[in-house]
Amino acid sequence: MILTNQELADIFDRIADLLEIKGEVIYKTLAYRKAAESLRGLAEDAAVLQGQNRLTEIPGVGKAISEKISELLTTGKLGFLEKLEQEVPPTLTELLQVPDVGPRKAALFWKQLGVTNLAELEAAARDGKLRSLPGMGEKSEKRVLEGIEALKRRPKRRLLGNVRPAALRMLDWLRAQPGVEKADLAGSLRRWRATIGDLDLVAASNSPTEVMQAFTSQPEVLRVLGQGENKASVELKDGMNVQLWVQPPERYGTLLQFVTGSKDHNVRLRELAQKKGLSLSEQSIKESNGTERLYAEETAVYAAFGLPWIPPELREDRGEIPAALANKLPNLIEVSDIRADLHTHTTWSDGTASIQQMAEAAIHLGRKVLAITDHSGGLGVAQGLSIERLRQQRLEINQVQERLGEQIVLLQGSEIEIHADGSLDYPDDVLAELDIVIASLHTSLRQERAVITARLLRAMRNPHVDVIGHPSGRLMPNREGADLDWEQVLAAARETGIALEIDALPMRLDLDEVYARRAAEMGIPLVIDTDAHAPDQLELMEYGVSVARRAWVGPESVINTWESERLLGWLKKRQ
């Protein structure tokens, strides 16, 4: 079985962890981490690039790492890793998950006590064996135990949609504190990553001690992990770690830029600073003679390097700084560009609201077109519609349309189940009656790559299908998407002119930004839908838009930003 880009990335991250524990020089470990990050952000399969002798085109992949990728893709194994795992017990990487345990401590515990995994570390700490080690002590041992307990309580990463509402409430609290002049979300949350590790907040205040004291004293705080002059870190009762960074207002611009990240984006920006004889930190930009330049606004920080402001969603070191230098940053889509929602559900299948209620909620949000796309009959768990009920639903849609008049255009569609052999739930003559057809994978997602790809391609080539809904079928955090051959899927989408959906439900966010960017670059139409099953879920559109923004997508590439006449004309032409 050919390794996926994600599997290759995991292997290189593992190598980096083991090399750090071994004590290898830092530039070697960073090289493997950069390769891992690039592989995760790669829109083409590494196996395809290998066949075209293009592996060294991957950012951060030189001759040595490209040879290792080729070895993995060819044999499924890597001699370098096997040798490394003979030198360093592979289970030592478990220790790095514990707060305050880095590679040096992991190596210390291993070499001095023979600890090789998390269970052994916990046993050693409870037996009081850590405190006598060099650089340790009773307090350090206690912190290790607390870290292990925190790790048991804490999920590895959380869905963006679960974290963001709570983070916004915390931000409102922070902005209301005495002495706080400005405050913002930062880190991966501000960049709208699909999953979040820790939560970062930044504030501008001339009273940092008072602000951090209030922050660490909140009722939701389980324990304080650390507190310094300008930064405090806490663990909440739900297991989330939150950092608060505070600087005076005149230093807020560099603070917000620094904490937003990503790490790789910041490295590129610091490289640019060094070429200009400057250094960049969260506090200021420094000249070579030590003179500080202070910036209250983030836009001014980028301007200091001759750059336009770079939207946070783009700050992943995927070419945004060269694009900014060339004045070629994309004109990103905004939520205000969205005019239609083409994938919604009602009580006719597994939704919780009527057609009328969904339509009124869509009107309230400014939508001009709403497609009612209840499930087809084959998805029994969703109470899908038989052909008879589908035609009865059309009558109700027409009645609601008559009541609402020109406020909105209602379409009747269906989210059609793609069967295990690629056939569709309704016959072609029934599909032809619908205004829009969305074909989706929901079941048998673990089919082998060739089988499930052929299954999806068969559905895509049905002339009545307009959109492929949440193309991979993933449900985060527990259900991975199908192992599709994306080269074939994207080629078929370009050939047929079908639209690929970015599903805005936070547990889907599917198509992801990697393939959404590739699709847009290939001229494949995209559509951002909420897949709403209730009126309030229509407001989740911002999550889908965030994926498109991270994919460098502008409004013209997204069909539900078009004027109603153009959108309806596109749909009619496909019938």
Sequence and secondary structure as in RCSB ss.txt:
>XXXX:A:sequence
MILTNQELADIFDRIADLLEIKGEVIYKTLAYRKAAESLRGLAEDAAVLQGQNRLTEIPGVGKAISEKISELLTT
GKLGFLEKLEQEVPPTLTELLQVPDVGPRKAALFWKQLGVTNLAELEAAARDGKLRSLPGMGEKSEKRVLEGIEA
LKRRPKRRLLGNVRPAALRMLDWLRAQPGVEKADLAGSLRRWRATIGDLDLVAASNSPTEVMQAFTSQPEVLRVL
GQGENKASVELKDGMNVQLWVQPPERYGTLLQFVTGSKDHNVRLRELAQKKGLSLSEQSIKESNGTERLYAEETA
VYAAFGLPWIPPELREDRGEIPAALANKLPNLIEVSDIRADLHTHTTWSDGTASIQQMAEAAIHLGRKVLAITDH
SGGLGVAQGLSIERLRQQRLEINQVQERLGEQIVLLQGSEIEIHADGSLDYPDDVLAELDIVIASLHTSLRQERA
VITARLLRAMRNPHVDVIGHPSGRLMPNREGADLDWEQVLAAARETGIALEIDALPMRLDLDEVYARRAAEMGIP
LVIDTDAHAPDQLELMEYGVSVARRAWVGPESVINTWESERLLGWLKKRQ
>XXXX:A:secstr
    HHHHHHHHHHHHHHHHHHT  HHHHHHHHHHHHHHHT SS HHHHHHTT GGGSTT  HHHHHHHHHHHHH
S  HHHHHHHHHS GGGGGGGGSTT  HHHHHHHHHHH   SHHHHHHHHHTT STTSTT  HHHHHHHHHHHHH
HHHS S EEHHHHHHHHHHHHHHHHTSTTEEEEEEEHHHHTT SEESSEEEEEEES HHHHHHHHHT TTEEEEE
EE SSEEEEEETTS EEEEEEE GGGHHHHHHHHH  HHHHHHHHHHHHHTTEEE SS EEETTS EE  SSHHH
HHHTTT     GGGTTTSSHHHHHHTT       GGG  EEEEE  TTTT SS HHHHHHHHHHTT SEEEE  B
BTT GGGT B HHHHHHHHHHHHHHHHHHGGG EEEEEEEEEB TTS BSS HHHHTTSSEEEEE  S TTS HH
HHHHHHHHHHTSTT  EEESTT  BTTTB      HHHHHHHHHHHT EEEEE STTT BS HHHHHHHHHTT  
EEEE  BSSGGGGGGHHHHHHHHHHTT  GGGBGGGS HHHHHHHHHHH 
